């Protein structure tokens, strides 16, 4: 892996007083080890979308293992949440006000596939159910994220990385090509026992990658959902490895989960929240009796609701109808939902997003957008 030095040339923006305010810093990325060394210009935006979002170096540089996750993690919802969740937990280590975000530039596709192959029990031709039941392949994917900081000399360097380790909760396998699929459940305790061993080997191997020898590493263990699940899995544990270490200490447990509404689990664990979703659906039915039903998803941390996302699939016959329905739903949001969590209402038709109502926690009024 070639080392890259990134230079911020913010002063270029001050060379002329008549230049427009572009709200960005120009950067130069220089490959020091190339015999044909050339500088490539890029940009770091001066503003963040919010204090909770990282600035990113542009143009976007794809991760070195980009695309591998699609072939390893079966549930699309898991793919999205693993990336977003790892970035969310990284904020506790890498402050968005001080760090820049970049997709992983050190762990390559070849390395990820090699780890998946070497850190899982081998597949054996002709092996029966007994072998796969006793030797499930626990590890699905390894995701890298990079966090950089600006130096006093106006350069930017890698200051830390986060590594997410995706582990199966259900192992699906075949004993012969074209044969039936079998399913082997993996308990959380069994998964964590294996994840600890796998993570230790990954850290040791990562320390041998040029550029990662002495940077801090934040590790997160992600527990996937079944591939047909309508909700994603979640991170269950995390730990930090100092820059001068290649050993993992104690894991910090993470208590977060996604809950589908309505569902038996939602009724059992978060009855009041499920009743609100059900009541909201009944009010919608009074306005539009032909709708199919609302689908809710709650995200909980330490059993406290952080965000509720609700989708309302309805077939509309005109934009005026969309506007009227959205206004009606807006009023229901004001009357029915508490304001201590984020709320997102998606109004869809034929898999198309017609309008969205969004309210941040603590806000008095939601934001509404109708798509044209």
N, C-alpha and C positions, 0 to 999 in steps of 0.2 A: 504494500500500500504506500503510495507516494504521499509525502507530507505536503501540505498546502499552507501557504502564508496568505492572509487576507488583509489588505491595507485599506483603511477608510480614508477617502480623500474629500472630507467635508468642506475644506477650504475652497474647492473648485466652485462651490455654489456661491461664493462671495466675490468672485472676480469681476462681476458687473452689477451695478446697482439697479439696472433695468431688467434683470432676469426675473422670471416669474417665480413665485414661491411654490416649489414643487414638493415641499414637505418630505424630502428624502435625502439620504447621504449616498454619494457615489462610492463604490468600492472597487478595488482591483484585486483579483485573485491571481497569484503568481506561483506557478509550479517550479519550485527551486531546483528540483532534481532533473528536470528535463533538459536535454542538450539543446533543444529548440525552445527554450523558455520564452513564453509570451504571456502578456498580461491580458486578462479578460475582465471587462467591466461588468459590474453588477450593482445592485441597489439594496440599501437597507432603509425601509420606510422610517420616517421620523416619528410617526404616530402609531399607537397600538389601537386595535378595535376597542379594547377595554383593558383595564389593569390586569385582567385574568388571561389575556392572550399574549403569546410571544410575538415579537417582531421576527420576520424571516428574511433571509438573504434571497434576493431576487436577481435574475430569473431563477425559478425553482430548480433545484438540483435533485433529481430522483435518487432515492436510496440505492446503495449498491446491491441490495437483495430485493429490490422492488419486484412485485409480482409473485414472489415465492409463496406468500401467505395464501393466495387464492387457490393454489393447488394443495395446500396442507390443512387449511381450516375450512370445514364444510359449510358452516352457517355464515351467511353474509353479515348478519347482525353481530356475530362475534368478531369478524374482521374489522368492522368499524369501531366497535367498543374497545377492542384491544388497543388500537392506536390512540383513540381519544382518552381512554382510561389511563394509559401509561403516561400521556402528556399531563393529565390532571394530577396524578400522583407525583409527577416530577416537579410540579410547582412548589411542593413542600421542601424540595432540596435546591432547585434552581429557580430563583425568584424571577418572574417574567420582567420585572423592571430592570434587572441587571444582566440577564442572559438573552441571547439570540437562539432561535431554534433552527435546526437543520436536520433533514432526514439522515439516517445512518450512512456514513461514508467510509466505514472501516470494515464491517463484517459483510463479506460478499455473499452472493447467491451460492457460490460453490461451497463456502464455509458453512452456511446455514444448512444446506442439504447434507453435507458431510456430518454435521452434528446430529441431525435428525436420524441419519442412518446408524451412526456409531453409538449414540446414547439411548437407542431403543433396542429391545430384543430383536434378533434377526428374524426375518421371514424365512420359513423353511418349506421348500417344495415338497408337497405330499404330506405335510403335517396335518393332523386332525384337530378337532375342537379342543381336546384336552391340552394340547400344546399352547394354543392361542389363549385359552382361558387362564392358563398359568403364566403366560408371558405376553400380556397386552403391551401394545406400543403406546406409551404414555405421552411422549412429547410430540406436539404437532408443529410448533413453529417457534422461532426466536426472532424478536423484533428489536432493532436498534434505533435509538434517537440520540442526536448530538446537541449539546448545549455549549455555546461559545460566549466569551466575554471580550469586551474592548479593553485594550491595554493603554498605558500612559503614552506610549509612542504612537498611538493611533492605529495600532494593529489589532487584529482579532484572532484569538486562539481558542482551541478546544479546551474547555474547562471541566467537562464531565460528560458522561453518557448515561443513558438509561437503557436497560435491557429487559424486555418483557418475554416471559417464558410461557407459552400456551400449552396447557395440559388438558388431556381429555377427561371428561366425566363419564363418557360412554365410548367403549372401543368397538367399532364395527369392523367385522372381518369376514372373509370367505375362505373356505378350505379348498376350493377349486374354482378355476376361472369359469364364470357363467353360472356358478352354483348359488344357493341361497345365502343371504347375509345373516350373520349371527351377531348378537349384541352382548357385550360384557360390561356391566356397570362397574365403575371405579369410585370407591368412597373417597371423601375428602381427606381423611387421614392417610389412606394408602397413597393418594395422589401427592400429598405434601411430603411424605417420606421419600418418594421417588424424585420429586421436584428439588429437594434439598441436595440429593446426590448429583442430579443433572446440573443444577446451578453451580455447584462447586467446580465441576469439570469445565463448564462454560467460562467461568471467571479465569480459571487457570489457563485455558486456551486463549482467551481474549488478551491476556497479558503478554502473549507471544506475538500479537499483531502489532506491527509498527505503527506508532502513534497512540496506542492504548496501554503502553507499558506502565504508566504512572498516573493515569487520570482516575478520579473518583467514579465509582459505578453505583447507580441505583438499580436494584433488581426488583422486579415485580412478578409474582406468579399469578397467571390468569387461568381460571377454571372455565373451560368451554361448556356451553349448553349442548344438548343433543342437536344434530344437524337440522331437524325439523321443528325446533322450538321457535315460537313466535316472539320470544324475547332473548336478548343476549345473556351470556354468562357474566362473570365479574372477576375482578382481582380479589384474591383472598389473603395475600401476604406480601410483604415487601421488606427489604433490608438494604443497608448501605455498606459499600466496601470502600475503604479509604484508598487513596492513590498509591500508597506504599504497601498495599496488602493484596494478596491473592487468595485470601481465606474468607469464608462467610461465617458471620457470628450468628446471633439470634435473629429470628424472623419476627416482625411486627404483624400481628393479625389485622386484617382489614374486614370490617363488617359492613358490606354493602351488597345490594341486590336489586334486581329488576323484577317487578311483579306485574303480571297481566291482569287487567280488569275488563270484564268480570271473569272470575275463575274461582275454583275451589280454594286455591292457595290464598288468593286475595281476600276471600270471605273469611278464611280462618285466621289470617295474620293481621289484616288491616281492614276490618269490617266497616268502619266508618268511612274510609276512603272509597271502598267499593260501593257503598250505599250512595255516596255523592255522585259517583259516575253513573250508577243506575238511574238516579233521580234526574240527572242531566239528560240522559237518554230518553226518559219518559217525557220530559218537557219538549225535547226535540220532536218526538212523535206527535205531540199535540199540534205542532206547526206543520209538519211534513210527515203524514202517516205512512208514506211509501218507502221511508228510509230503512236500511237494513239493520242498523244498530251501531252504537258507538263502540270503539275499541280503545281502551286506556292502557297506559303503561306508566307505572310509578317507579322512580328511582329513589332508593332509600340508603341512607348512611346512618349506621347505629340505630336503625329502626325509625329514623326520622325522615319524613318525606322531603326530598330535595327538589324534585321536578316531576310534574305530571304532564304527560303527553297524551292527547286524545285525538283520534282520527274519526271524522264523520263522513262516511261514504254515501253520497246521494247523487242521483241522476238529475241534472238540471237541464232546462230547455231554453235558457236565455240568461244573459248577463245580469239583467235586472233582478231575476230570481236569485242569483248568487248574492248580489248586494243586499237584497232584503233578508235573505236567510242569515248572512253574516252579521247584519245589524241585530237580528234577533238573538243569535248566539252570543254576541258581545254583551247584550243585556243580561243574559243568563250567567255569563262569567262574572259580571259585577255582583250579582245577587247571591250566587251559590258557592263560589270557591274562596277559601281563605287566602290571605296574601303572604303567608310566610314561606312559600315555595314558588319556584318558577313554574309557569303554566304555559303550555303550547297547545293550541287547538288548530288542527289541520282539517280543512273542509275540501273533500276531494270528489271527483266524478270520473268514472272510467279510468282510474289510475292516474288522473291528472289533478294537480294541486290547483284548486280554484281560488282559495283565499286562506289566510292564516291570521290567527289572533295570538299574540304573545304578550306575556306579562312577567316581568322580572319580580323576584321576591321583594316585598316591601313597597312595590310601586302601587300608586293609587289607581292608575288607568292603564289598561292594556294598549298595545300597539296593534293596529289592524292594517293589513294589506290585501287588496283584491287584485289578482293577476289578470292581465288582459291578453 
